[in-house]
Amino acid sequence: MKQFLLLIFSVVCLSSLTAQNELIFSHTDTVCTIASANDQKLEAKTFIVNKSNNPLNIQWFLTNLAQPSGWETSVCDENGCYPPSVLTNVIPGGNPDAPVRLMPGDSSLIYMDAFPNGSRGIGYTQICFTTTKDTSTELGCMTYKFAVGVTSSVEDTPAPLMEIFPNPTTDYFGLTHANSLEEIRVYNMLGRKQRTFTVGQGKKYFVGDMPAGMYLLAFIDKDGKVAKTTRLVKRFFRP
C-alpha cells in the first residue's frame, strides 16, 4: 500500500455532497483557504448526516483526481486519523475495519488533512461514501480543491481531470486525459498487485476475468510516480 501516496494541495475549496435518497449529506458552505508554500498542514472540516430512518455503517473512499507530485492527503473520521497510504476506512478481512456508524439523525465530522511538503501547485481530491453492505452504490461525494503558493488566475484554470469509464464495469475500462501516463497498476483491497497495464491512446483495459469486487487503481506517470489513485468496481457479467 505504500505505493498509494495520496498527493495534495493547499487552498481547499469544498463542494457540497449530493446524496442519493437523501441518506447523507454535507453542509452547503464552501471553504476556500489559500495557504503559502511554507505551511506544513492544511485542514478542511465537513460533516455527514444520516437522514434515513435506519442505522448506517458508512464506508468512505479517497480518490486523488489531479495533483502535483510529492503532496500527500489523509482523512480523519470519528474513529481516528489514517495515514496517507489508506484510501478507505473498511477493507473486508483486513485492516482498517472501522465504518462510521450513524443512527438516524446523527452526524459525524470528516477531516481532510493536506501536506504540501514544501511544494507549490493546485489539485483536487475527493471522498465518496457508501454503506458497507453496498459499496457499489455511492451515497454522494465531497470534492476538495487544494492550492498552495499560486495566484488566483492559475487557481481558476484547473487541468483536465483524468477519469475512468465505465465504472462499475464487467469487462473493460478506458481512460480520459491519459497522455501523461505510462502504466496502470491494479491492486485488491488488501494492497496486493493483481496486474499492470501499459497505457495507450484510446486503449481499453480488460478485467473481465478478475473476480467481482472493489479494486484500487494507481496511475503511474512517465517519471514513474503515482499521478492519481482511484477505485474500480468490477461486477459479474449477467447475460
HELIX and SHEET records of a PDB file:
HELIX    1   1 GLN A   20  GLU A   22  5                                   3    
HELIX    2   2 SER A  152  GLU A  155  1                                   4    
SHEET    1   A 6 CYS A  32  ILE A  34  0                                        
SHEET    2   A 6 VAL A  11  LEU A  14 -1                                        
SHEET    3   A 6 GLY A 140  VAL A 148 -1                                        
SHEET    4   A 6 GLY A 121  THR A 131 -1                                        
SHEET    5   A 6 LEU A  56  ALA A  66 -1                                        
SHEET    6   A 6 VAL A 100  LEU A 102 -1                                        
SHEET    1   B 4 LEU A  42  VAL A  49  0                                        
SHEET    2   B 4 SER A 107  PHE A 115 -1                                        
SHEET    3   B 4 GLU A  72  ASP A  77 -1                                        
SHEET    4   B 4 GLY A  80  CYS A  81 -1                                        
SHEET    1   C 3 GLU A 163  PHE A 165  0                                        
SHEET    2   C 3 TYR A 172  THR A 176 -1                                        
SHEET    3   C 3 TYR A 205  PHE A 206 -1                                        
SHEET    1   D 4 LYS A 193  THR A 198  0                                        
SHEET    2   D 4 LEU A 181  ASN A 188 -1                                        
SHEET    3   D 4 GLY A 213  ASP A 221 -1                                        
SHEET    4   D 4 VAL A 226  LYS A 234 -1                                        
END                                                                             
